[in-house]
Amino acid sequence: MDFQGISMDSFWVFLTVSDLGSIAKASEDLLLDASSVSRRIQALEQEVGTALFVRSSQGVRLTRAGRILYDFAKELHSKISELKGGIKLSNPALSEISIGSYDSIASTKQVDFFAKALKKFKRVQISNDTQALVRAFNDGVLDALIVDQELSTEFEEDYRERELFSEAFCLVYSLKNAQVAAIQTETVSKEDLANLELLLYPDNCPIYKKIRTAYPNPRRLPVIHQIEFASSAVSIVTQSDWVTVLPESLARAQLEKSGSSLGIKRLSAEFNRHISLFSRNEKLEQLILELGLID
């Protein structure tokens, strides 16, 4: 078996497809089109001479040969990332930096910074999938993250933290929603929230976790429906008694688009999000801050 024609990028594509169980999800995570992802997987399969995945309408899963290659690729990627990271981080340059964050931050709180980062950094990964961001940071694919502070418990290596800002989460609702209209307080308490029906990002997103943690008794937990995109949630909220929860900056942006059909109301302070820059070392942090990151 000769891997001379296979790049490390192809191994990373293979690992991402394996971890996510879907070519479509991997293409979104990697910012590649699905056909490019499929071609790289096919090239690997031709190299090893056997299928690496079992394909179905539900996605893909590793074959026995795929599991063997997965272990090999994971170890190889880890060693190369460690080697490259040690060399790069000792004297980093802007063109070598890879950073990740949420769409809700890149499109509202840090627009100017990410506009510059897209031009100057090696890689900018914008995703609402927190697990994909954490995995890329742990695997050395990303050098820095701008994410919720609580995600730091999932980091596997040493990191440097710079606190950036805190922000309220807001309930976004139709002005025709009688349940929300009946809430007389300035903010929405967890007792109020328990009586509402929510549309939220999948359960790996920070606000989903905060809401679940706020209710030790699962029977008091609000009814939650999962949805992938904020714009879809807002569209449904406009036409129903369901509500969604968004960071205040994103909620206000959605309010401006919707005209007079929506309202927003802050959740109580216990639900606030706290955003930090996480990086490998002080030099990286300084370079990122000098590019114009707002703290």
Secondary structure, DSSP 4 states (H G I P E B T S, - for coil): ---TT--HHHHHHHHHHHHHT-HHHHHHHHT--HHHHHHHHHHHHHHHTS--EEEETTEEEE-HHHHHHHHHHHHHHHHHHHHHHHHHHHS--GGG-EEEE-HHIIIIITHHHHHHHHHHSSEEEE-S-HHHHHHHHHTTS-SEEEEEGGGGGG--S--EEEEEEEE-EEEEEETT-HHHHT--SSSB-HHHHTTSEEEES-TTSHHHHHHHHT-SSGGGSPEEEE-S-HHHHHHHHHTSS-EEEEEHHHHHHHHHHHTTSEEEEEBPGGG-EEEEEEESSHHHHHHHHHTT---
